[in-house]
Amino acid sequence: MEAPAQSADSPAIAVDGVTCGYDGGLVVLKDISFRVACGEIFFIIGGSGCGKSTLLRNLIGIHQPLAGSVRFNGEPFQYHDPAARREMLKTFGVLYQSAALWSSLTLRQNVALPLEEYTALNRREIEELATLKLAQVGLTGFEDYYPSEISGGMKKRAGLARALALDPAIVFLDEPSAGLDPITSRKLDELVLQIREMFGTTLVVVSHELASIFSIADRVIMLDKASKGIIAEGPPRTLARESRDLRVTEFLHRGDRLEAAP
């Protein structure tokens, strides 16, 4: 299948009519469509069980949509042959919820994995580039540490360094603040902003953390478990101020209730 010609304002990601589910006929999300602009920090939000992580797995190719299409810069991801899909996989990185670092490898060795898999660089070049990526996320001096020897926030940074190893145009982050204290979470948010500013990276973030949503998201889509679809889309502060959907306002004003509690 030939990709259409791309204009300067073509989206980084185009999702059209996607239905997500599992074997046995279970449908989690049905007929959803949205766009992510180049250089945007785009959040996928919603309550537990609404399909956030399921959608992410469909976007990055772990699962195939039951229907619909996902395009990266105009290229239809799921219809390519294995060799072409492999090339497309080099254009985005993923920070998994648990960071997914190999416990038996040092941080530098973890970051080197995609470089070993997808490039023809020699060992010295790979080590130098892995060291540089760790420096970009503030982990200079920790290259030879093992995951068990560092904090949760540092593990997330190391996972992000690995996601950035191939200089991807798009990075997906699955609940990056999960399990982190507020200060560490805020520093990770600041790092996400720095990455966008330095490299023009498009970032897609799965999260339910209000502090992150309101601090760094340009736009969000909110998923709903009951309707199996998108119930809100737009800048989070605009949605919080103007939405008339009780499901949206309750989600985005959770922090107000906590502050008002005795």
Salt bridges, closest charged atoms under 4 A:
ASP16 OD1 - ARG35 NH2 2.93
GLU40 OE2 - ARG219 NE 2.60
GLU75 OE1 - HIS80 NE2 2.89
GLU87 OE1 - LYS90 NZ 3.54
GLU116 OE2 - ARG123 NH2 2.74
GLU117 OE2 - ARG86 NH1 3.01
GLU128 OE2 - ARG124 NH1 2.89
ASP144 OD1 - ARG108 NH2 2.58
ASP167 OD1 - LYS133 NZ 2.42
GLU175 OE2 - HIS208 ND1 3.25
GLU209 OE2 - HIS208 NE2 3.67
ASP218 OD2 - ARG196 NH1 2.86
ASP224 OD2 - ARG247 NH1 3.14
GLU233 OE2 - ARG219 NH1 2.72
GLU242 OE2 - ARG241 NH2 3.75
ASP245 OD2 - ARG247 NH2 2.68
ASP256 OD2 - HIS253 ND1 2.58
